[in-house]
Amino acid sequence: MNKFTTASFIQSKKEGNKISMLTAYDYTTAKLLDEAGVDSILVGDSLGMVVLGYENTLQVTLEDMIHHTKAVARAAKRALVIADMPFLSYHVSVEKTIENAGRLIQEAQAQAVKLEGGIEILDKVKALVMAQIPVVGHLGLTPQSVNMLGGFKVQGKSHQQAKKIIEDARLLQDAGVFSIVLECIPEGLARLITDELEIPTIGIGAGRYCDGQVLVTQDMLGLYSDFTPKFVKKYINMGPEIKGAVEDYRAEIQKGLFPEEKHTFTIDEDTLKKLY
């Protein structure tokens, strides 16, 4: 399969081909996703919750993102690697935004970055595009704004909220983003935005009519049990299976059943005798 690129995103929308995206934060997972043919891998700041055990994404640093994106980029041969810009990495100034995004591209080998917000960050988006850094937008439920939003809640249900999301989507497209993630908004609103934009929308809790879908891999594999959003479909429930396997491993060690002879290495008996 050919390398999936930013141009592939646009082409997929034109041809009516749905885009698949999943998160990854390590080499092993990213390699499996890439080999399975997923179009894009998002190194999301969701790693703060599902990998680092934080309550939300706000404690994730740029260094965290660089570290994990490096691992993912080493594994992804076909999928487009997108890295989240974490909290406060693009809020201070345009210059700092370009510097931080540049590190994700240059050091971590991401092929694009993702920023949360609309009109409030438009100057940063334009500057990144001018600096030849591909950008993905993110509207609706923006987890880095969780304190301002009053929690993880569906956005865009009121006329005022919906109107702002639509306008922000238009502005982001005009600013040069090549795709927009729509998170936790009503399906009808996501469909309206998707039909209007020339760039693809990627939905997460935004219904059936987006141009693509993204999920947190740990959610769809049943590995993360702290909280399961309504929009998640578990394709397998690996958490209990892994726990059961570890319990079996522990029990076999205690009973002397593991390791068996086939798991051991040998030494010549004469050599061994000389050691006594």
Steps between C-alpha positions, in 0.01 A plus 500: 500500500617851419594749770197689629568874489326831559409495132346156554263655754368746240488238226310259725227759554475572127467131421264425788742266674473495879816571700604277792697643792605355836723618781836350591767600749762227461692310231331161542145629478580735212661214306189286538271783394718580201517138390121476533470780245367788709528824302621729776640468850435776750746536783238664718547684824248241621820316594479704819198298607542157340880469526619736774200472732412868525146619565493695173731618220615825660811357665646365175813688398665562166783271608245223563359547152842501336604184687190301402477636146858388431407143591190503280679658203762223504224244445268674253601422143168576327278685745519878532624589849328797663617635836287699741641830615448484878354760735686835497730395215313725254325753723783738593613644167522432129878467525481243779230309312721466191798400714305231686328365190836499324641275771214253452573492127881513509591310817202268538446441126126573505358590158233737635385661824154542651376806690178548695286808443361732235520874455702530821800323345460608140819708495700197618345272239576745220858538619553123514365454149726782378788315665411189294373306802179308420222565753191310612230698679292379793153633587211406727612343826856621535650312798765766570211738575335258744510750786340772288237259366412373847588139424489253212163594349340486157548833321295677233152417627391864534455731202781726618747215554414335170534826308847561650620150412383545140670839472819369659506211253476744209776717644731204559450381143576848368810511722636189329434197721471181296252328732289568810422266789143543626462366852177438692258708297152406373496285188288750308744783565796284398321406178430864417866594552624197306275578203613863490877459535736403220743348752417174681350481847607228742237414757530376855156493654372705205286240326497315172543770238855623556762423236688280745508376857753494781496311829744456785650157434490402867126568498414298190715208619346498847829581673397819679224444754506820705234657277335393173327776301165432332653533153757222551450160342712225655612272219657266755513502878869434558521635854352193673694267267833663587415498869412129479825420319703680767315312774582170325866604468522585868332174603732288283806665651375429852426135412831447320328441165686776321759496359493150353803319356417628150544857624856441629853497354755221552871481572738211436512278807882479503524879493249521780693251717814710473315791656437313827 
